[in-house]
């Protein structure tokens, strides 16, 4: 809790996600007017859905999982990037994930998606740049370095996004991850040098 109090942007995003999702759970019209939905975006110009969908979740476990990730990685990234820098990376990742999902599914008018996964993907990738040799748990059980986790995450997101029978929007994960890396390096250019220095120290 102390880390959240010291991280006002992370706390604000967490509160917004919870409030918007709880409203959507009880009001399907609100959900349908704000999720990422290809048909009204393509035909009606409702591009705001690329942003609003990142604050909605389809059920409690979906919300809980993403908010756990925000609580886990948000304060660290906000501390390193600063409040404004963190907000830029978060929203760039969210919009990058939505853009990738839209482009990937633009010929599927009834495709719909919601969730903060794109933003979370960018945040996780930022953490992997900051701490490439920190231990993360893939699938919650397999320990590996952050850099290995990041590479595996991008590779699996791409592979799963190509499957026709997918039920998870892996394309948003991929778009968010790519946008997160780019935004992090733009907001804090010294990150790349620090990353290289850590790698050189580890393997040199």
C-alpha positions as CSV (number, residue, x, y, z in Angstrom):
1,X,0.0,0.0,0.0
2,X,2.9,2.4,0.8
3,X,4.2,1.9,-2.8
4,X,0.8,2.9,-4.2
5,X,0.6,6.0,-2.0
6,X,4.0,7.0,-3.3
7,X,2.9,6.4,-6.9
8,X,-0.1,8.6,-7.5
9,X,-0.4,7.9,-11.2
10,X,-0.4,4.2,-10.7
11,X,-3.0,4.6,-7.9
12,X,-5.2,6.8,-10.1
13,X,-5.1,4.4,-13.0
14,X,-6.0,1.5,-10.7
15,X,-8.9,3.4,-9.3
16,X,-10.1,4.4,-12.8
17,X,-9.9,0.8,-14.0
18,X,-11.8,-0.5,-11.0
19,X,-14.6,2.1,-11.2
20,X,-15.1,1.9,-15.0
21,X,-15.1,-1.9,-14.9
22,X,-17.6,-2.1,-12.0
23,X,-19.9,0.2,-13.9
24,X,-19.6,-1.9,-17.0
25,X,-20.3,-5.1,-15.0
26,X,-23.7,-3.7,-14.0
27,X,-24.5,-1.7,-17.2
28,X,-24.1,-3.6,-20.5
29,X,-25.0,-0.5,-22.6
30,X,-22.0,1.3,-21.0
31,X,-19.8,-1.7,-21.8
32,X,-20.9,-2.0,-25.4
33,X,-20.5,1.8,-26.0
34,X,-16.9,1.8,-24.8
35,X,-15.3,-1.5,-25.7
36,X,-13.0,-1.9,-28.7
37,X,-15.5,-2.9,-31.4
38,X,-14.3,-2.9,-35.0
39,X,-17.7,-2.2,-36.7
40,X,-18.5,1.2,-35.0
41,X,-14.9,2.2,-35.1
42,X,-14.5,1.5,-38.8
43,X,-17.9,2.6,-40.0
44,X,-18.8,5.2,-37.4
45,X,-15.5,6.7,-36.6
46,X,-15.8,5.9,-32.9
47,X,-12.0,5.9,-32.3
48,X,-12.4,6.8,-28.6
49,X,-13.0,3.1,-28.1
50,X,-9.3,2.6,-28.5
51,X,-8.8,4.4,-25.3
52,X,-11.9,3.7,-23.3
53,X,-11.7,-0.1,-23.8
54,X,-8.4,-0.1,-21.9
55,X,-10.3,0.7,-18.7
56,X,-13.0,-2.0,-19.0
57,X,-12.8,-5.7,-18.1
58,X,-15.1,-8.5,-19.0
59,X,-15.3,-10.0,-15.5
60,X,-13.9,-10.0,-12.0
61,X,-10.9,-12.3,-12.6
62,X,-9.9,-10.4,-15.7
63,X,-10.0,-7.1,-13.7
64,X,-8.2,-8.7,-10.7
65,X,-5.4,-10.1,-12.9
66,X,-4.7,-6.9,-14.7
67,X,-4.8,-4.8,-11.5
68,X,-2.4,-7.2,-9.8
69,X,0.0,-6.5,-12.7
70,X,-0.5,-2.8,-12.4
71,X,0.1,-2.9,-8.6
72,X,3.2,-5.1,-9.1
73,X,5.0,-3.2,-11.9
74,X,3.4,0.3,-11.8
75,X,5.1,1.8,-8.8
76,X,8.6,0.6,-10.0
77,X,8.1,2.0,-13.4
78,X,6.6,5.2,-12.1
79,X,9.6,5.7,-9.7
80,X,12.1,5.3,-12.6
81,X,10.2,7.2,-15.2
82,X,8.5,9.8,-13.0
83,X,4.8,10.4,-13.0
84,X,4.5,12.2,-16.4
85,X,6.9,9.8,-18.1
86,X,5.1,6.8,-16.7
87,X,1.7,8.1,-17.8
88,X,3.1,8.6,-21.3
89,X,4.4,5.1,-21.5
90,X,1.2,3.6,-20.1
91,X,-1.1,5.4,-22.5
92,X,1.3,4.9,-25.5
93,X,1.1,1.1,-24.7
94,X,-2.6,1.1,-24.3
95,X,-3.2,2.9,-27.6
96,X,-0.5,0.8,-29.3
97,X,-2.2,-2.3,-28.2
98,X,-5.6,-1.0,-29.4
99,X,-4.1,0.1,-32.7
100,X,-2.5,-3.3,-33.3
101,X,-5.8,-5.1,-32.4
102,X,-7.8,-2.9,-34.7
103,X,-5.4,-3.3,-37.7
104,X,-5.2,-7.1,-37.1
105,X,-8.9,-7.5,-36.9
106,X,-10.1,-4.7,-39.2
107,X,-11.8,-7.2,-41.6
108,X,-13.7,-8.8,-38.7
109,X,-16.5,-6.3,-38.0
110,X,-17.8,-8.1,-34.9
111,X,-14.5,-8.4,-33.2
112,X,-14.7,-6.9,-29.7
113,X,-12.1,-6.6,-26.9
114,X,-11.6,-4.9,-23.6
115,X,-9.0,-4.7,-20.9
116,X,-5.8,-3.0,-19.7
117,X,-3.6,-5.8,-21.1
118,X,-2.0,-3.7,-23.8
119,X,-1.0,-1.1,-21.3
120,X,0.2,-3.8,-18.9
121,X,2.3,-5.4,-21.6
122,X,4.1,-2.1,-22.2
123,X,4.7,-1.7,-18.5
124,X,6.2,-5.2,-18.2
125,X,8.5,-4.6,-21.1
126,X,9.6,-1.3,-19.6
127,X,10.5,-3.2,-16.4
128,X,12.4,-5.7,-18.4
129,X,14.5,-2.9,-19.9
130,X,15.2,-1.4,-16.4
131,X,15.9,-4.8,-14.7
132,X,16.8,-7.3,-17.4
133,X,18.2,-9.8,-14.9
134,X,15.5,-9.6,-12.3
135,X,13.7,-12.9,-11.9
136,X,10.2,-13.1,-13.2
137,X,7.8,-16.0,-13.2
138,X,6.5,-17.0,-16.6
139,X,3.0,-18.5,-16.3
140,X,3.4,-17.8,-12.6
141,X,5.7,-20.8,-12.0
142,X,8.8,-20.8,-14.3
143,X,11.6,-18.4,-13.1
144,X,13.6,-16.6,-15.7
145,X,15.5,-13.4,-16.3
146,X,13.4,-10.3,-17.2
147,X,15.1,-10.1,-20.6
148,X,14.3,-13.7,-21.4
149,X,10.8,-13.2,-20.2
150,X,10.4,-10.1,-22.4
151,X,11.6,-11.9,-25.6
152,X,9.4,-15.0,-24.8
153,X,6.4,-12.7,-24.2
154,X,6.7,-11.0,-27.5
155,X,7.4,-14.2,-29.4
156,X,4.4,-16.0,-27.8
157,X,2.1,-13.0,-28.3
158,X,2.9,-13.0,-32.0
159,X,2.5,-16.7,-32.4
160,X,-0.8,-16.8,-30.5
161,X,-2.1,-13.8,-32.3
162,X,-1.9,-15.7,-35.6
163,X,-4.2,-18.5,-34.3
164,X,-7.8,-18.4,-35.7
165,X,-9.2,-20.0,-32.5
166,X,-7.7,-17.6,-30.0
167,X,-10.0,-16.4,-27.2
168,X,-7.5,-13.9,-25.8
169,X,-6.5,-10.7,-27.6
170,X,-2.8,-11.5,-28.0
171,X,-2.5,-8.9,-30.7
172,X,-3.1,-6.2,-28.2
173,X,-0.4,-7.7,-26.0
174,X,2.0,-7.5,-28.9
175,X,1.1,-4.0,-29.8
176,X,1.3,-2.8,-26.2
177,X,4.7,-4.4,-25.7
178,X,6.2,-2.9,-28.9
179,X,4.8,0.6,-28.1
180,X,5.9,0.3,-24.5
181,X,9.6,-0.4,-25.5
182,X,9.5,2.5,-28.0
183,X,7.9,4.9,-25.6
184,X,10.2,4.0,-22.7
185,X,13.3,4.7,-24.8
186,X,11.9,8.0,-26.0
187,X,10.9,9.2,-22.6
188,X,14.1,8.0,-20.9
189,X,16.8,7.6,-23.6
190,X,19.5,6.6,-21.0
191,X,17.6,3.3,-20.5
192,X,19.2,1.7,-23.5
193,X,22.8,2.5,-22.3
194,X,21.9,1.2,-18.8
195,X,20.5,-1.9,-20.3
196,X,23.7,-2.5,-22.4
197,X,25.9,-1.8,-19.4
198,X,24.0,-4.4,-17.3
199,X,24.3,-7.0,-20.0
200,X,28.0,-6.2,-20.4
201,X,28.6,-6.5,-16.7
202,X,26.7,-9.8,-16.6
203,X,28.4,-11.5,-19.5
204,X,31.7,-9.5,-19.6
